[in-house]
Amino acid sequence: MIFPAPGGALQTFAERHGIRIGARAIAPGDEVRLWPEEAEALAALRLERRRASGAARALARNLLAEFGARPCAIGRDGDGVPLWPPGFAGSLAHDETHALAAVARSEKISALGADLEPDAPLASELLELVATPAECARYDLALLRRRVLFVVKEAAFKALFPADRRFLDFHDIEIDLGSGRARTKFGGRCLFAWEGGAKIVALAAREA
Ligand SMILES: CC(C)(COP(=O)(O)OP(=O)(O)OC[C@H]1O[C@@H](n2cnc3c(N)ncnc32)[C@H](O)[C@@H]1OP(=O)(O)O)[C@@H](O)C(=O)NCCC(=O)NCCS
């Protein structure tokens, strides 16, 4: 499985906004890719979780290097928000098998959000928890049953939280899949793109 797919929606979105994305399978030993200060911050997490975080940070360091940035630790603040070097915005995500990272210069993109999930159906009792009444009316059941809105909303949350510091419920965000815009009932706005396959992957960007 390759994502973002060459020429696909995510890659097109990333190129338009100057974002670089990296994704790969998590492998045994990725936990040692954590820098000492990162390992210290994540020490309480179980091995699989530290391994996933190590894989995502290794990807992010590669992306930063592509921008010419010096290698650095990517710490976390007290809310879990990843800490990027001055001049950069980024986001990390991982599921059971894969890690994902996205990085951009912060002149145009003040914050990024990335998320991925297996493209498996949502439990039916979760459909109305994730989709607002307006989204339930707008999108067909086949789409609502996939995790598209779930993944896009998680990505949007990651892009919006660092500045707003507001925890959001799924119903606090409305997703317009046609325009690729997300907005919260509190006035937060971001752009996004998503792609399906074995995984659903979404990238959200808050314009500076
Ligand atoms: C932040 C959150 C979305 C992460 O989701 P997750 O499925 O647990 O984990 P993911 O693998 O997708 O993402 C983990 C990464 O997100 C980043 N992250 C964690 N908290 C974050 C926050 N508040 N803001 C932005 N990024 C955050 C970190 O980089 C983390 O990676 P790390 O632990 O290796 O540093 C989730 O923990 C959370 O706080 N959810 C509450 C809000 C919410 O989801 N509302 C419904 C959607 S609006």
The ligand as an ORCA input file, in Angstrom:
! r2SCAN-3c Opt
* xyz 0 1
  C      -5.236     14.358     19.602
  C      -6.021     13.137     19.207
  C      -6.974     13.516     18.067
  C      -5.003     12.083     18.714
  O      -5.655     10.986     18.170
  P      -5.147      9.468     18.415
  O      -5.998      8.614     17.548
  O      -5.097      9.226     19.879
  O      -3.665      9.399     17.941
  P      -3.008      9.703     16.509
  O      -2.038      8.635     16.234
  O      -4.016     10.006     15.462
  O      -2.207     11.049     16.789
  C      -1.228     11.088     17.776
  C      -0.414     12.329     17.568
  O      -1.267     13.478     17.598
  C      -0.503     14.572     18.107
  N      -1.322     15.226     19.111
  C      -1.680     14.757     20.327
  N      -2.479     15.647     20.938
  C      -2.632     16.669     20.076
  C      -3.359     17.892     20.139
  N      -4.081     18.238     21.206
  N      -3.307     18.736     19.074
  C      -2.575     18.410     17.974
  N      -1.862     17.263     17.865
  C      -1.906     16.416     18.917
  C       0.792     14.035     18.680
  O       1.830     14.352     17.797
  C       0.564     12.534     18.693
  O       1.707     11.795     18.377
  P       2.811     11.456     19.511
  O       2.074     10.893     20.669
  O       3.707     10.485     18.813
  O       3.485     12.761     19.835
  C      -6.825     12.531     20.378
  O      -5.967     11.988     21.319
  C      -7.675     13.552     21.103
  O      -7.205     14.288     21.982
  N      -8.944     13.625     20.765
  C      -9.893     14.515     21.457
  C     -10.536     15.453     20.500
  C     -11.262     14.721     19.424
  O     -10.787     13.773     18.858
  N     -12.496     15.184     19.127
  C     -13.233     14.581     18.062
  C     -12.828     15.120     16.707
  S     -13.230     16.811     16.569
*
